[in-house]
Every structure is written in structure tokens, then in C-alpha cells.
Amino acid sequence: MLCTKDVAGSTNQVEKWYGVEYSAEPFSDELKRRAGEPRHDVARISKKTLHLPPPNRFIPKDLSLLPAPASPQALPTKIFEDSQNEVWFKRDTTFLQPKASLRVMVYTGRVFAEFSKEFVCLSIWKELFANHMKELIYMAELANLSLEQQVKADGMELKANGFNDSLASVLEEFLTVLATFSPEERQYNTIVEKLRLDYENELKQVPYQQALVNTVVLLLSHEKLKPQDFLNALSRTTFAEFLEFSRVWLSRTRHEFLFVGNLEVEFAKQIVTTFTTHLAELQKNGPALTKEESLESRVVRIPHGRWLYEFPLALESEVNSVAMAYYQIGAATDPSRESLTHLLETYLADRAYNQLRTTEQLGYIVATRRRAWRQVLGLFILVQSNVANANQVQTRIQSFLDGARKEVASLAETEFQKYIESVAVDISQRDLSISEEADRYWKEVREHQYVFNRKDVLVKALKALTIPDFIAFFEEVLFTNRSCLLYTSPSPRDS
């Protein structure tokens, strides 16, 4: 199957339901002949020839476990730090498998002052590099290795999970692929077209999904950006500008590492040396990015009070409205407040669902969720409705909270303890793999909190809470000292 704009105007059929123009024709005799003699024909028309796959150098050769340490390491420790690198390490003594997880964050500087243009270039780079990495990813998967790279606003994140004997080779191959990456204009144009369609489709997402995405953008970017802003930035970005971005973006970097698994400290240090050496060659030994220069996403502080933000829906045929009340609680530096936030979510979630969805039947989508962005705690109540407009839904959310305020004042000790136990079980869930354990620790490293025993700390704080503590927190966050963002997206049918 060939799907391309290049055949527009030369098709002879139209698909029944979506009106897509297409052509279908039988295999020609020439194509059948070529398929019957592939070795001869491929050599004749291409520099490539058919051959067996190359040896997979990622398949592990050593599956042995390291000897048990004299004193098991309970939590990650910092094993190295200089002006460009920070390295955390934890030897596995729980899962006892010949596996390991590696996490790397490559911090970069900002290239463009305009955030929407920077984000668009990051998105294009991510897609192009993902295509460039396809063969590497395929070979790694065959060796039971997962390799994932993500481009973020503050740089590039790399995650590798699999057999520890394969980590060094897959990382070295990744760095080789990175060094040989050279964007081509034809691929660039294809990705730009794909992103254009993605941004246009975001405008057509169901309202509650748009609300969740737009709230994150609003709180993390310090800018009231909409999908249309990214579309505009995409249309204004030229291939020459993208090439300059691609050249400059990784020219100065700083790195954070986390190693978890069946590994020795010296092995981790060797990996770090290999990584920084390859990047230095790529950067032509330019000056390193300092810790102070490293970009770091920060959350917008919502002033005390209630603040309305209206986001219009682009789809004229949309019949649903959405309203969300987001309450910003503050930095997660106090274990008691963080455990109280868990408790508040548990207390409100079922009540909101039963009242707003089941009893009042405002809509099928009713959600109460706790969220922490960059360790800034918050909680939201969201409702998508096709029977009430956005302002009416906001009123019903506030009425629900007024009712819950009266109920919490008479909360019984037995009911309170049930909530405590439920939250404790949720917080204390065990990691099911080295990869899950690494992700939990990595969140602490990425957010520069380093509370690696957060589960234990939160459960201890949780079990020390009393009903007066919870009622006081309820009053402060939702009423007397609230910092609330009221997000609304009215249906175009609403006046």
C-alpha cells in the first residue's frame, strides 16, 4: 500500500464512507517476476542486496548475578558529581535478576525565546530522531531491551531497561546514532504535515481531554498557549530554522543519571564516562551547561481566590461543555500535607461521582484527581456535560463542595480510619519490577526532591493524622485560603 499526496488526481475510485480517493489494481507481470527473483533484481536496481540480519550485539552473554553485598543498599546514593554530571546508583537486592534500568536526563539550553516555536522544533526533532532510531530500537527489542527517548521542554530524557550485560552496548549504539543524525528536508516536510494534523485534531478532542492538556500547559509554561498557537508556530518555522535549532540544541548540556539493578558502581561510572565523551565530541568540546543555566519547568503560583479561565472550543458541532475546579495546595515539602492531599482525593472522589453523575446526571465524565506537577500539589474536580452549560456546571461543583463541607464536620472516627487504611494501601503498593522501582526513584531525581523513601514517610505521616487535622485542611484548601483555577470550555451552542 502506498499512501501519499503525490498520487492526488491519478486515482479512479472513492471510498464509500469517508470519501477517500484511491486506486486498487492487480499485481503486474513485471512485479511478479521481480518478486520471484529478488536476489537478482534487488542487486540490479539498488546498491543493497538481500542478506541475513546482522548479529545482534545486544543479546546478553553474561546472565550471572553479582555476589550479595555485605550490607544491602536500601536507597539510591550519589556516587559522583561534577560541574556537568550528577550520578545516582542503587544495587538491586530485591528482584535478584540479571537486569538493570538506566535513566538519563540531558538538560539543554533554550534556543528560541518564543516557547511555542521551541516546542514545535522539539516535537519535529523527536519525530525525526525516532525514525532515525528505528533499526536500533528493533534490534534492542529482539534482545528484550527497551530503549526510549523523550524530548521535553528542558532537554532529552533517555530510559533503558533490560539485561544489565547489554546496557553498555545499547547506550554506545544510541550515541553513535545520535552523532550521525542529520535531518533531511523531505522527512522534515512529512513530519511537519503529521504534526499539523495532530494539532488540528487536538482542537477536535473531546472537551475534558482538552481541559486536562490545556491546564498543564497553562500551569507549566507561564503562557496561555492554545493548540492554534502551536499551529501558527509550525507554519512560521522554516527548514533552515529547524536545522539551526538541531545544530545548537545539544551543543551545551548537563546530565543526571540513575542506575538501578544488577550493577557495580565502577560499571556505572564507566557508562557515564562513555556518555560524556561521546557528547563532548558531538559538541566540539564547547563549554558545558552549568547547573544554574539548566532549564527547569516551574509551576505558576495561583494567587489566593478563585480565578476564571475560559477556553473556547473550536468544533462548532460540539454539544458538550466542560468545567473544572483546580485547587493548588502548594509544594510537597511537608509529608503531612502531601498525605492529607491523598486523603482529600479519596474522601471526595466517590462523593463527587455519586452526586454529580449519578444523582444530578450532569454527564458521563466526572473525575476527582490529585495531581503533582514539579512536586506542587493540587486537586481538581472535572465534569463534562451535555445537559448543562459550563457556568451551571461550575455552580454545581461548588454546591457539591458546600454539601461536603457540612458532612466532613460530622465525620466519625471509624469512617476516618477506613479512609486512612485505604490511602495507606494505595501509597504502599510494591514495585513489581526493577523498572518500576527505577521510575519511582527517577521522579525524585528529576524533581530534585531525593526523598527516595517517600512511601514510608507518607504512610507514617498519614497514620499520625486526626479528624481535626483533616477538617482544618479541607477548610483551608477548598474555602478559607483557596487558590483555585476555574477552567471552563462552553459548548458553541451555549450563549
Secondary structure by P-SEA (a helix, b strand, c coil): ccccccccccccccccccccccccccccaaaaaaaacaaaaaaacccbbbbcccccccccccccccccccccccbbbbccccccbbbbbbbccccccccbbbbbbbbbccccccaaaaaaaaaaaaaaaaaaaaaaaaaaaaacbbbbbbbcccbbbbbbbccccaaaaaaaaaaaaaaabbbbaaaaaaaaaaaaaaaaaaaaccaaaaaaaaaaaaacccccccaaaaaaaaaaccaaaaaaaaacccccccbbbbbbccccaaaaaaaaaaaaaaaaaaaccccccccccbbbbbbbbbcccbbbbbbbbccccccbbbbbbbbbbcccccaaaaaaaaaaaaacaaaaaaacccccccccbbbbbbbbcccccccbbbbbbccccaaaaaaaaaaaaaaaaaaaaaccaaaaaaaaaaaaaaaacccccaaaaaaaaaaaaaacccccaaaaaaaaaaaaccaaaaaaaaaaaccccccccbbbbcccccc
